[in-house]
Amino acid sequence: MNFIEAKSYADLSRKAANIISAQIILEPESVLGLATGSTPIGTYQNLVKGYQNGDLDFSRVRTINLDEYCGLSTDHEQSYRYFMNHHLFNHINIDRNNTNVPNGCAEDLQEECSRYEKLIASLGGIDLQLLGIGHNGHIAFNEPNSYFEKDTHVVKLKESTIQANARFFNTIDEVPKKAISMGIQSIMRARKILLIANGSDKKDIVMKSVYGPITPEVPASILQLHPDCTVIYSY
Ligand code: GLP
């Protein structure tokens, strides 16, 4: 694993965007695996700047997001599709048909999971996967468990995750209890991984993930086995 210590959130965001920019410049048809949560917002702002100043062209880039809440429509402000449009896609020259987020409102959620698996394969896998990390070590919505979930699946969110994400909703009761998440295998198959973590409250879990035992109880610990994983952190 490569470690980059950033001086601040702004520095972390610029450094992460620089790595993603290099990927797009060198491979204009890249498949980017994208993440939501508060941490990547600054990274996306820097990518938008890169587009605005003429350094980045997203016209041939394809994207695939990690996860989506079940039951929130795409125009719900807390859905991850809305988040991606709002923070990135609305501001760059990406073809919206080349952007993918699981459909959390699909009638048959299992079928949606299989569709998403096939989609990842049809894109030829992921060139660069951006990841945040939850306080309990979750990546995407792969929650601590007794085994690693391989493929895209429906997750029952942990109480701690519901509580952590309640800050984005009016009341905790509005936080969806389920989500669709890419599995650990699809994430680990990404050719490059970039994990970003910000804030002193993430320090313990980052340490545990990077130096502790590899266990599904700390899903991010599996990243120790990835051949090209970079961690940028700012505490
Ligand atoms: C959510 C997302 C994760 C994200 C995590 C951390 O649960 N599903 O992909 O990494 O939140 O979010 P934040 O960056 O806001 O701490």
Boltz pocket constraint, residues with backbone or C-beta under 6 A from the ligand:
constraints:
  - pocket:
      binder: B
      contacts: [[A, 35], [A, 36], [A, 37], [A, 38], [A, 39], [A, 40], [A, 66], [A, 67], [A, 131], [A, 132], [A, 133], [A, 134], [A, 135], [A, 138], [A, 139], [A, 140], [A, 141], [A, 161], [A, 165]]
      max_distance: 6.0
